[in-house]
Amino acid sequence: GQSFDVAHIAGVVLGTILFSTICATYGRTVVTRLPIWFVVKGLPTPATPLSFVVCLGLACGIITQAIGIHPIFGFLIAGVMASDHNALSEHTRSVITQMVEAIFVPLFFAGICLHVDFVENFRPGLVIAVTAVSIFGKFAGAGLGTWLVTMPAFDRLPTAIAHTPGGSMGVLLAVVGKQAGIIGPEMFVGIVFASIAS
């Protein structure tokens, strides 16, 4: 009934807030100190910190899935916790970035292509409309923000343009929306193309 739905939604919201708070405080402290401890103990680098970050992302994904939200949110939280520049060396962060870009990102997009027929669900009018709204919306929103803060006039246009691209986040939102049944395959294809175009 309605009470169950409200209770479920409240549980998901409270669980998300609690998990995010713990990760942003105690979790961030622990995650910052552990890579330093790895170095002190002479554990192999970047293999040990890399394995730790991957396991951290998987653990956070499992927890957020159990809470009732998409595992991608868990991976984002893990990335925030592991983003402290003092915790990981520049070399280790470079290795992690290269691994993500060379392995996980292609696998992610390949997985998307396996579940959606982009040719069959391509609607030119919808793709153009979504792309126009996406690019103009982000440009206009960022541009409005530059007028609401103290900023030199010559920095306003570059700032608005810099906020226009949103490929990876747009695709992530499209995946979450499709899996939740909020959008159909045609809109999914439109959002993916808009993200790439931006």
WOCOR-V287005 format. One record per helix or strand. SS is the DSSP state (~ for helix, > for strand). FROM is the first residue (numbers start at 0). TO is the last residue. If there is no record, write none. Layout:
SS/FROM/TO, SS/FROM/TO
This chain:
~/1/39, ~/46/66, ~/70/80, ~/89/114, ~/123/147, ~/152/161, ~/166/178, ~/184/196
